[in-house]
Amino acid sequence: MILLSASAEISASALLEAKLEEDHRFADSFFSKNILVRIDQNTRGNEWLSHLLNTSKTPLLLFFNDSMQLRGISDNVASDADILTRVSEVESGGCFVHATGAFLQENFTAQEQLSHLQHLFDIVRIRNTHSHSAPAAVTDSSLYNMLKESIAEHSYFYNNYLAAKISAACGDTIAMHHYTNTALAFNDAHTVDLFGLLRTELKSLTTAGSDAHSSRIGISNTIIDLGEVKNGSNTDTVILLTNLGKKDLILSSVITGCNCTAAGFSKAPIRAGHVTAVKLSYHATAPGRFSKAVIIYSNAVNGRLEIIIKGIAV
């Protein structure tokens, strides 16, 4: 598969399409083994590639194998022979980046660049596929792992933006806050211009329903899985809450859904950036799966925080 993105200027993409239209024999041989896809029928196609590649440079040819693995990138195709050579290189398991400028750090090998970009393609594809599905489908841990690898190799606005969105879907407000701040720290003219709408979206994640001086609860997980517990026993766990706002955070009450769950916490003010612990104890009263709600009330803008404790008593 070859994925094309063109611009109004002279482009490798336009050159390839012109050759296919002019030379029917070449076109027949080309389409006997390959699929050609255009993504730039409107500006969204180029914007999408710019997000993933961290560049506004187009046109581009992206070469995928039949398993949808990215194997090559090119912005300079001079002839039919060049195209067929690169297609054959992909078919034989090779990889390449033939471009006038590096998409990532200049010391990255072609394989490292393609591997990094493949992670982002996979993340976007999975996220788009499951965008209307249950939250569990969207928050697969593999997405986090791929993003962490991507950010560790080369951190820039778009992969931090994706990490912030996915952590928000997981209920991980601490990670969301971290990735949002990291993304917004990229404030050079190119990034601000290209990602203006996405920057506004990220700002809304941390400011919705509050002013800049409110308190805000940060928590790493709203679902606590105790795993297997012994029936008839008590199982203790601790939930750590971080004050991500500017105003002191004060917990007013912690309500449990049944007598089998007990909670302990401090009503002392938690200063900005500080952490407090809520201690929970679950008493298994019957064998089988269980799922219990714990609701924390506070003066934070997200003051009613619901946490689920689940597991299986054996």
C-alpha positions as CSV (number, residue, x, y, z in Angstrom):
1,M,0.0,0.0,0.0
2,I,1.2,3.5,-0.8
3,L,-0.4,6.4,1.1
4,L,-0.1,9.8,-0.6
5,S,-0.1,13.3,0.7
6,A,0.3,16.2,-1.8
7,S,0.3,19.9,-1.6
8,A,-0.4,22.7,-4.1
9,E,3.3,22.8,-5.1
10,I,5.2,20.2,-7.3
11,S,5.0,16.9,-5.5
12,A,6.2,13.4,-5.6
13,S,2.6,12.3,-5.1
14,A,1.4,14.3,-8.2
15,L,4.3,13.0,-10.2
16,L,3.4,9.4,-9.4
17,E,-0.3,9.9,-10.2
18,A,0.6,11.5,-13.5
19,K,2.9,8.7,-14.5
20,L,0.2,6.1,-13.7
21,E,-2.3,8.0,-15.8
22,E,0.1,8.4,-18.7
23,D,1.6,4.9,-18.8
24,H,-1.2,2.3,-18.7
25,R,1.3,-0.6,-18.8
26,F,3.1,0.8,-15.8
27,A,-0.3,1.4,-14.0
28,D,-1.4,-2.2,-14.7
29,S,1.8,-3.6,-13.2
30,F,1.7,-1.2,-10.3
31,F,-2.0,-1.9,-9.3
32,S,-1.6,-5.7,-9.7
33,K,0.3,-5.7,-6.4
34,N,-0.4,-2.4,-4.7
35,I,-3.2,-0.2,-3.4
36,L,-3.0,3.6,-3.8
37,V,-4.7,5.8,-1.2
38,R,-5.0,9.6,-1.2
39,I,-5.4,11.3,2.2
40,D,-5.2,15.0,1.1
41,Q,-8.6,15.6,-0.5
42,N,-8.9,18.3,2.1
43,T,-6.4,20.0,4.5
44,R,-7.2,17.4,7.2
45,G,-5.0,14.8,5.5
46,N,-1.9,17.0,5.5
47,E,-2.7,18.1,9.1
48,W,-2.9,14.5,10.2
49,L,0.5,13.7,8.7
50,S,2.0,16.8,10.1
51,H,0.8,15.7,13.6
52,L,2.3,12.3,13.3
53,L,5.5,13.3,11.6
54,N,6.1,16.5,13.7
55,T,6.6,18.4,10.4
56,S,4.5,20.6,8.1
57,K,6.5,19.4,5.2
58,T,4.5,17.8,2.3
59,P,4.2,16.2,-0.2
60,L,5.1,12.7,1.0
61,L,4.8,9.1,0.0
62,L,4.3,6.6,2.8
63,F,4.9,2.9,1.9
64,F,3.1,0.2,4.0
65,N,3.4,-3.6,3.6
66,D,0.4,-5.9,3.4
67,S,0.3,-6.1,7.2
68,M,-0.1,-2.3,7.4
69,Q,3.4,-1.8,8.8
70,L,5.1,1.4,7.8
71,R,8.2,0.4,5.8
72,G,9.2,3.6,3.9
73,I,8.9,7.3,3.6
74,S,9.9,9.3,0.5
75,D,9.5,12.9,-0.7
76,N,11.6,12.6,-3.9
77,V,10.5,10.1,-6.5
78,A,12.1,10.8,-9.9
79,S,11.0,7.9,-12.1
80,D,9.0,4.8,-12.5
81,A,12.1,2.8,-11.7
82,D,12.5,4.6,-8.4
83,I,8.9,3.8,-7.4
84,L,9.1,0.1,-8.4
85,T,12.5,-0.2,-6.7
86,R,11.1,1.1,-3.4
87,V,8.0,-1.0,-3.7
88,S,10.2,-4.0,-4.3
89,E,12.3,-3.0,-1.3
90,V,9.2,-3.1,0.9
91,E,8.1,-6.4,-0.6
92,S,11.4,-8.0,0.3
93,G,11.2,-6.8,3.9
94,G,13.4,-3.7,3.6
95,C,12.8,-0.3,5.1
96,F,13.9,3.2,4.1
97,V,13.5,7.0,4.7
98,H,14.3,8.9,1.6
99,A,13.7,12.5,2.4
100,T,15.5,15.8,2.1
101,G,15.1,16.4,5.9
102,A,14.8,14.1,8.9
103,F,11.3,13.8,10.4
104,L,12.7,13.2,13.9
105,Q,16.1,13.6,15.4
106,E,18.8,13.5,12.7
107,N,20.7,10.7,14.5
108,F,17.8,8.3,14.2
109,T,18.2,5.4,11.8
110,A,15.5,4.7,9.2
111,Q,14.3,1.8,11.3
112,E,14.1,3.9,14.5
113,Q,12.1,6.6,12.7
114,L,9.7,4.1,11.1
115,S,9.2,2.3,14.4
116,H,8.4,5.5,16.2
117,L,5.9,6.6,13.6
118,Q,4.3,3.1,13.5
119,H,3.5,3.4,17.2
120,L,1.7,6.6,16.5
121,F,-0.2,5.3,13.5
122,D,-1.3,2.3,15.6
123,I,-2.4,4.5,18.5
124,V,-4.4,6.8,16.2
125,R,-6.0,3.8,14.4
126,I,-7.0,2.0,17.6
127,R,-8.3,5.2,19.2
128,N,-10.4,6.1,16.1
129,T,-11.7,2.5,15.8
130,H,-12.9,2.5,19.4
131,S,-13.9,6.1,19.7
132,H,-17.6,5.2,20.0
133,S,-17.0,2.0,22.0
134,A,-17.0,1.3,25.7
135,P,-14.3,3.2,27.7
136,A,-12.5,-0.1,28.4
137,A,-11.8,-0.5,24.7
138,V,-10.3,3.0,24.4
139,T,-8.1,2.6,27.4
140,D,-6.2,-0.5,26.5
141,S,-2.9,-0.4,28.4
142,S,-1.1,-1.1,25.1
143,L,-1.9,2.4,24.0
144,Y,-0.2,3.8,27.1
145,N,2.8,1.6,26.5
146,M,3.2,2.6,22.9
147,L,2.9,6.3,23.8
148,K,5.4,6.0,26.6
149,E,7.9,4.5,24.2
150,S,7.2,7.2,21.7
151,I,7.6,10.0,24.2
152,A,10.8,8.4,25.7
153,E,12.4,8.3,22.2
154,H,11.2,11.8,21.0
155,S,8.8,14.0,23.0
156,Y,6.8,16.6,21.1
157,F,3.4,18.1,21.1
158,Y,1.3,15.5,19.4
159,N,2.4,12.3,21.2
160,N,1.9,14.2,24.5
161,Y,-1.5,15.3,23.4
162,L,-2.5,11.7,22.6
163,A,-1.2,10.6,26.0
164,A,-3.2,13.4,27.8
165,K,-6.4,12.4,26.0
166,I,-6.0,8.7,26.7
167,S,-5.1,9.2,30.3
168,A,-8.2,11.4,30.7
169,A,-10.3,8.6,29.3
170,C,-8.7,6.3,31.9
171,G,-9.6,8.7,34.7
172,D,-5.8,9.2,35.4
173,T,-6.0,12.9,36.1
174,I,-2.4,13.0,37.4
175,A,-0.9,11.6,34.1
176,M,-3.4,13.8,32.2
177,H,-2.1,16.9,34.0
178,H,1.5,15.9,33.4
179,Y,1.1,15.2,29.7
180,T,-1.0,18.3,29.1
181,N,1.6,20.6,30.7
182,T,4.3,18.9,28.7
183,A,2.4,19.3,25.5
184,L,1.6,23.0,26.1
185,A,5.3,23.7,27.0
186,F,5.9,23.3,23.2
187,N,5.0,26.9,22.4
188,D,7.2,27.7,19.4
189,A,5.5,29.6,16.5
190,H,5.1,26.5,14.3
191,T,3.6,24.3,17.0
192,V,1.2,27.1,18.2
193,D,0.0,27.7,14.6
194,L,-0.4,24.1,13.6
195,F,-2.0,22.8,16.9
196,G,-4.0,25.8,17.9
197,L,-7.3,23.9,18.3
198,L,-5.7,21.0,20.0
199,R,-4.0,23.3,22.5
200,T,-7.3,24.8,23.3
201,E,-8.8,21.3,23.8
202,L,-6.0,20.4,26.2
203,K,-6.4,23.6,28.2
204,S,-10.1,22.7,28.7
205,L,-9.1,19.3,30.2
206,T,-7.6,21.0,33.2
207,T,-9.7,24.1,33.5
208,A,-13.3,22.8,32.8
209,G,-15.6,24.1,35.5
210,S,-13.0,25.9,37.5
211,D,-10.9,29.1,37.7
212,A,-7.2,29.1,37.9
213,H,-7.2,29.3,41.7
214,S,-9.4,26.3,42.5
215,S,-8.4,23.1,44.1
216,R,-8.6,20.0,41.9
217,I,-8.2,16.3,42.8
218,G,-5.7,14.3,40.9
219,I,-5.8,10.5,41.1
220,S,-3.9,7.8,39.1
221,N,-6.8,5.4,38.9
222,T,-10.5,5.5,39.6
223,I,-10.8,1.7,39.5
224,I,-9.0,-0.3,42.2
225,D,-8.7,-4.0,41.4
226,L,-7.9,-6.0,44.5
227,G,-7.6,-9.3,42.5
228,E,-8.3,-12.4,44.5
229,V,-9.1,-12.0,48.2
230,K,-9.9,-14.6,50.8
231,N,-13.6,-14.8,51.6
232,G,-14.3,-13.6,55.2
233,S,-11.1,-11.6,55.4
234,N,-10.3,-7.9,55.4
235,T,-8.2,-6.4,52.5
236,D,-6.7,-3.0,53.0
237,T,-5.7,-0.6,50.2
238,V,-4.7,3.1,50.0
239,I,-5.8,5.7,47.4
240,L,-3.4,8.6,47.0
241,L,-5.0,12.0,46.0
242,T,-2.9,14.9,44.8
243,N,-4.0,18.6,44.9
244,L,-3.4,19.7,41.3
245,G,-5.0,23.2,41.9
246,K,-3.8,26.4,43.6
247,K,-6.2,26.4,46.5
248,D,-6.1,24.1,49.6
249,L,-8.0,20.9,49.1
250,I,-10.2,19.8,51.9
251,L,-11.9,16.3,52.0
252,S,-15.3,16.6,53.6
253,S,-16.5,13.0,53.6
254,V,-16.0,9.6,52.1
255,I,-19.1,7.5,51.5
256,T,-19.0,3.8,51.0
257,G,-21.8,1.8,49.3
258,C,-22.1,-0.9,52.0
259,N,-21.0,-1.9,55.5
260,C,-18.4,-4.2,54.0
261,T,-16.2,-1.2,53.0
262,A,-14.7,1.2,55.6
263,A,-12.8,4.4,54.9
264,G,-10.4,6.5,56.8
265,F,-9.1,10.0,55.8
266,S,-7.8,13.3,57.1
267,K,-9.8,16.6,57.0
268,A,-6.7,18.7,57.3
269,P,-6.1,21.0,54.3
270,I,-3.9,19.6,51.5
271,R,-1.8,22.3,50.0
272,A,-1.2,22.7,46.3
273,G,1.0,19.9,44.9
274,H,0.7,17.9,48.1
275,V,-0.7,14.4,48.5
276,T,-3.1,12.8,51.0
277,A,-4.1,9.2,51.5
278,V,-7.6,7.7,51.8
279,K,-7.4,4.3,53.5
280,L,-10.0,1.7,52.5
281,S,-10.7,-1.7,54.0
282,Y,-12.9,-4.3,52.3
283,H,-14.5,-7.2,54.1
284,A,-15.4,-10.1,51.8
285,T,-18.8,-11.4,53.0
286,A,-19.5,-13.9,50.2
287,P,-17.6,-15.8,47.5
288,G,-17.6,-14.5,43.9
289,R,-17.0,-11.2,42.1
290,F,-17.6,-7.9,43.8
291,S,-17.7,-4.3,42.7
292,K,-18.3,-1.5,45.3
293,A,-18.5,2.3,44.9
294,V,-16.7,4.7,47.2
295,I,-17.5,8.4,46.8
296,I,-15.2,11.2,48.0
297,Y,-16.6,14.6,48.6
298,S,-14.4,17.7,48.8
299,N,-14.2,21.4,47.9
300,A,-12.4,20.6,44.6
301,V,-14.0,21.5,41.3
302,N,-14.2,17.7,40.7
303,G,-15.4,17.4,44.3
304,R,-17.6,14.4,43.8
305,L,-15.1,11.7,42.9
306,E,-16.4,8.1,42.5
307,I,-14.0,5.2,42.9
308,I,-14.8,1.5,42.2
309,I,-13.2,-1.3,44.2
310,K,-13.5,-4.7,42.6
311,G,-12.1,-8.2,42.8
312,I,-13.1,-11.8,43.4
313,A,-13.5,-13.5,46.8
314,V,-12.4,-17.1,46.9
